[in-house]
């Protein structure tokens, strides 16, 4: 009877050790700093930031940016002529800029919108056009 009891405890101990080894291996592979997929993660983060910026800019253009915008970005009639980062982060446009992604808006107008982004840890610069599509 003692042998069964001891073997059950040994099996549970082996299971726990295996579980923690697998958990540690997954943690290592999924963490951005140690993962072999880190480059893809950082490049995807830059793409995601551009898409979110474009969506915020669409709100700026649709609303005409009548409120919460800097005077430097307003035309004489009070509407926004272009979308910029300073306007896109304001309420109600609410772009959440991740500071690890460097974004440059080349053309903030609705018809000619063009912006680039690159994560500080990434290897790829991503560009988006006026249709919200990635430019190769």
C-alpha positions in Angstrom: 0.0 0.0 0.0 2.9 2.4 0.7 4.3 1.9 -2.8 1.1 3.1 -4.5 0.9 6.2 -2.3 4.6 7.1 -3.0 4.3 6.5 -6.8 1.2 8.7 -7.0 3.2 11.5 -5.3 6.1 11.0 -7.5 3.9 11.1 -10.7 2.4 14.4 -9.5 5.8 15.8 -8.8 7.0 14.8 -12.3 3.9 16.4 -13.9 4.5 19.6 -12.0 8.1 19.8 -13.1 7.2 19.1 -16.8 4.4 21.8 -16.6 6.9 24.4 -15.3 9.5 23.5 -17.9 7.0 23.8 -20.7 5.7 27.1 -19.2 9.2 28.5 -19.0 10.0 27.5 -22.6 6.8 29.2 -23.9 7.6 32.3 -21.9 11.0 32.5 -23.4 9.7 32.0 -27.0 6.8 34.5 -26.6 8.7 37.3 -24.8 9.6 40.0 -27.4 13.1 40.5 -26.1 14.1 36.8 -26.4 11.7 35.5 -29.0 12.9 34.5 -32.5 9.7 36.3 -33.6 10.7 39.6 -32.0 11.4 41.3 -35.4 8.0 40.4 -36.7 6.4 41.7 -33.5 8.1 45.1 -33.7 7.3 45.5 -37.4 3.7 44.5 -36.8 3.5 47.1 -34.0 4.6 49.8 -36.4 2.0 48.7 -38.9 -0.7 48.7 -36.2 0.2 52.2 -35.1 -0.1 53.5 -38.7 -3.5 51.9 -39.1 -4.7 53.4 -35.8 -3.3 56.8 -36.8 -5.1 56.6 -40.2 -8.4 55.8 -38.4 -7.9 58.8 -36.1 -7.1 61.0 -39.0 -10.3 59.9 -40.8 -12.2 61.2 -37.7 -10.3 64.5 -37.8 -11.2 65.0 -41.4 -14.8 63.9 -41.0 -15.3 66.3 -38.0 -13.4 69.1 -39.7 -11.4 69.2 -36.5 -13.5 72.0 -35.1 -12.5 71.4 -31.5 -9.4 70.7 -29.5 -7.0 71.5 -32.3 -4.0 73.8 -32.3 -4.4 77.1 -34.1 -1.4 76.3 -36.3 -3.4 73.5 -37.9 -6.5 75.5 -38.7 -7.5 77.3 -41.8 -9.1 80.8 -41.8 -12.6 79.3 -41.5 -11.6 77.3 -38.4 -11.6 73.8 -39.9 -8.6 71.5 -39.9 -6.7 71.4 -43.2 -4.4 68.5 -42.3 -4.1 65.7 -39.7 -1.0 65.8 -37.5 0.0 63.8 -34.5 -0.7 66.7 -32.1 -4.4 66.7 -33.3 -4.8 62.9 -33.7 -4.0 62.3 -30.0 -6.6 64.7 -28.7 -10.1 63.8 -27.7 -12.3 62.7 -29.5 -9.8 61.3 -32.1 -7.9 59.4 -29.3 -4.9 58.1 -31.1 -2.7 56.3 -28.6 0.8 56.9 -29.7 3.3 54.2 -28.6 6.5 56.2 -28.0 8.6 53.2 -29.1 7.2 53.7 -32.7 8.6 56.7 -34.6 5.9 58.1 -36.8 6.3 60.7 -39.5 3.4 62.2 -41.4 4.6 63.3 -44.8 1.3 64.6 -46.0 -1.6 65.1 -43.6 -4.2 66.1 -46.1 -7.1 63.8 -46.7 -6.5 63.4 -50.4 -2.7 62.9 -50.3 -2.2 61.3 -46.9 1.1 59.6 -46.4 2.9 58.5 -43.3 5.7 56.2 -42.2 6.4 54.4 -39.0 9.3 52.3 -37.6 9.5 50.7 -34.2 12.8 51.6 -32.5 13.6 47.8 -32.1 12.2 46.9 -35.6 14.0 46.5 -38.9 11.3 47.7 -41.3 9.9 51.1 -42.1 6.2 50.9 -42.9 4.4 53.4 -45.1 0.6 54.0 -45.5 -1.2 55.9 -48.3 -4.4 58.0 -48.6 -6.5 54.9 -48.9 -5.1 53.5 -45.6 -3.2 50.8 -47.4 0.4 49.8 -46.8 2.8 50.9 -49.5 5.5 48.4 -50.5 
